[in-house]
């Protein structure tokens, strides 16, 4: 007959069962080499300044001199461009063509001769209008030839900004 012994749980076991239990106890008590903790892949977090740089990655600022006036301009972010298109989406195509130029320039022109564009507005409703509204009013008062010249310059800046980011780098 098989040897009968007490297991650690107080049950009687046979020799065969007992040897299995002994092996299990051995395995449980053995010190297994501990695996080195796997270091999670480091995710580079963006600092607030980094996020601003990312937003303006490819943004170009430049100036255009026309008739003794210096127009400081910059290219728009994607959100700013979308906001312009939404603001003119209700217009028909003939009207939209000229209004979209004004809307883009109202956001793209930062200053004229060093003075903020919205501060050039002198209407009685100055306080009632938003900054963008004042910028639009200023540009609406300009000759169409000036608006077209500045819009063409803005378009050239957009083309340059596309080249500022190497397309091969973006694919990686």
C-alpha positions as CSV (number, residue, x, y, z in Angstrom):
1,X,0.0,0.0,0.0
2,X,1.0,3.5,-0.6
3,X,2.4,5.6,2.2
4,X,-0.3,7.7,3.8
5,X,0.9,11.1,5.2
6,X,-0.7,14.3,6.3
7,X,-0.6,17.1,3.7
8,X,-0.2,20.7,4.7
9,X,-3.9,21.0,4.6
10,X,-4.5,18.2,7.1
11,X,-5.6,15.6,4.6
12,X,-4.2,12.2,4.3
13,X,-2.4,11.7,1.0
14,X,-0.7,8.9,-0.8
15,X,3.0,8.9,-1.6
16,X,2.4,9.8,-5.2
17,X,0.1,12.7,-4.2
18,X,2.5,13.7,-1.5
19,X,5.5,13.9,-3.9
20,X,3.5,16.2,-6.2
21,X,2.6,18.4,-3.2
22,X,6.2,18.5,-2.2
23,X,7.2,19.7,-5.6
24,X,4.5,22.4,-5.6
25,X,5.7,23.5,-2.2
26,X,9.3,23.6,-3.5
27,X,8.3,25.7,-6.5
28,X,6.3,28.1,-4.3
29,X,9.2,28.5,-1.9
30,X,12.0,28.8,-4.5
31,X,13.2,32.2,-5.2
32,X,12.7,32.7,-8.8
33,X,15.0,35.2,-10.4
34,X,13.0,38.4,-10.7
35,X,12.6,39.8,-14.1
36,X,14.0,43.2,-14.6
37,X,11.2,45.6,-14.7
38,X,10.5,46.6,-18.3
39,X,10.9,50.3,-18.6
40,X,8.0,51.7,-20.5
41,X,8.9,53.4,-23.6
42,X,9.5,57.0,-22.9
43,X,6.9,59.2,-24.3
44,X,8.2,62.7,-24.9
45,X,5.7,65.1,-23.4
46,X,5.2,68.5,-24.9
47,X,5.9,71.5,-22.7
48,X,3.6,74.5,-23.2
49,X,6.2,76.3,-25.3
50,X,6.7,73.2,-27.5
51,X,2.9,73.1,-28.2
52,X,3.0,76.7,-29.4
53,X,6.0,76.0,-31.6
54,X,4.1,73.0,-33.0
55,X,1.0,75.1,-33.8
56,X,3.1,77.6,-35.6
57,X,5.4,75.1,-37.4
58,X,5.7,76.3,-40.9
59,X,4.3,79.8,-40.1
60,X,6.1,82.6,-41.9
61,X,6.2,86.2,-40.9
62,X,7.2,88.8,-43.5
63,X,6.7,92.5,-44.3
64,X,5.6,94.2,-47.5
65,X,6.3,97.9,-48.3
66,X,3.7,99.6,-50.4
67,X,3.5,103.3,-50.9
68,X,5.6,104.1,-47.8
69,X,3.6,101.8,-45.6
70,X,5.0,98.7,-44.1
71,X,2.5,95.8,-43.7
72,X,3.7,93.1,-41.2
73,X,2.0,89.8,-42.0
74,X,2.0,86.1,-41.0
75,X,0.5,83.0,-42.4
76,X,-2.6,81.6,-40.6
77,X,-2.9,78.4,-38.6
78,X,-5.3,75.7,-39.8
79,X,-8.0,76.8,-37.4
80,X,-7.7,80.4,-38.4
81,X,-8.1,79.4,-42.1
82,X,-11.1,77.2,-41.3
83,X,-12.7,80.1,-39.4
84,X,-12.3,82.3,-42.4
85,X,-13.9,79.8,-44.7
86,X,-16.8,79.2,-42.3
87,X,-17.4,83.0,-42.0
88,X,-17.8,83.3,-45.8
89,X,-19.5,80.0,-46.5
90,X,-23.0,81.6,-46.7
91,X,-22.0,84.0,-49.5
92,X,-22.4,83.3,-53.2
93,X,-19.3,82.8,-55.3
94,X,-19.0,86.3,-56.8
95,X,-19.2,88.0,-53.4
96,X,-17.1,85.4,-51.7
97,X,-14.1,86.0,-53.8
98,X,-13.5,89.6,-52.6
99,X,-14.8,89.0,-49.0
100,X,-12.5,86.1,-48.5
101,X,-9.5,88.2,-49.3
102,X,-10.5,90.7,-46.7
103,X,-11.2,88.0,-44.1
104,X,-7.8,86.4,-44.6
105,X,-6.0,89.7,-44.5
106,X,-7.9,90.8,-41.4
107,X,-6.2,87.9,-39.6
108,X,-2.9,87.8,-41.4
109,X,-1.9,91.5,-41.1
110,X,-0.4,92.1,-37.7
111,X,0.5,95.7,-38.0
112,X,0.8,98.7,-40.4
113,X,3.9,100.8,-39.8
114,X,4.3,99.1,-36.4
115,X,0.7,99.8,-35.3
116,X,-1.8,97.0,-34.7
117,X,-4.3,96.8,-37.5
118,X,-7.4,97.0,-35.3
119,X,-6.1,100.2,-33.7
120,X,-6.3,101.9,-37.1
121,X,-10.1,101.8,-36.9
122,X,-11.6,105.1,-35.7
123,X,-15.3,104.5,-36.1
124,X,-17.8,105.4,-33.3
125,X,-18.6,101.8,-32.8
126,X,-15.0,100.9,-31.9
127,X,-15.9,99.5,-28.5
128,X,-18.9,97.5,-29.9
129,X,-16.8,95.6,-32.5
130,X,-14.4,92.7,-31.8
131,X,-10.8,93.1,-32.7
132,X,-11.4,91.0,-35.9
133,X,-14.4,93.2,-36.7
134,X,-12.3,96.3,-36.5
135,X,-9.6,94.8,-38.7
136,X,-12.2,93.9,-41.3
137,X,-13.6,97.4,-41.3
138,X,-10.1,98.9,-41.8
139,X,-9.4,96.6,-44.8
140,X,-12.8,97.2,-46.3
141,X,-12.0,100.9,-46.5
142,X,-8.9,100.3,-48.6
143,X,-8.8,100.3,-52.4
144,X,-9.3,97.0,-54.1
145,X,-5.9,97.2,-55.8
146,X,-4.2,97.4,-52.3
147,X,-6.2,94.5,-51.0
148,X,-5.4,92.4,-54.1
149,X,-1.7,93.2,-53.8
150,X,-1.6,92.3,-50.1
151,X,-3.6,89.1,-50.7
152,X,-1.2,88.1,-53.5
153,X,1.7,88.6,-51.1
154,X,-0.1,86.5,-48.5
155,X,-0.5,83.8,-51.0
156,X,3.2,83.8,-51.8
157,X,3.9,83.5,-48.1
158,X,1.6,80.5,-47.9
159,X,3.6,78.9,-50.8
160,X,6.9,79.6,-49.0
161,X,5.5,78.1,-45.7
162,X,4.7,74.9,-47.5
163,X,8.4,74.7,-48.6
164,X,9.6,75.6,-45.1
165,X,8.7,72.1,-43.9
166,X,10.5,69.4,-45.8
167,X,7.8,67.1,-47.3
168,X,10.1,64.1,-46.8
169,X,10.4,64.8,-43.1
170,X,6.6,64.8,-42.8
171,X,6.4,61.3,-44.3
172,X,8.6,59.8,-41.6
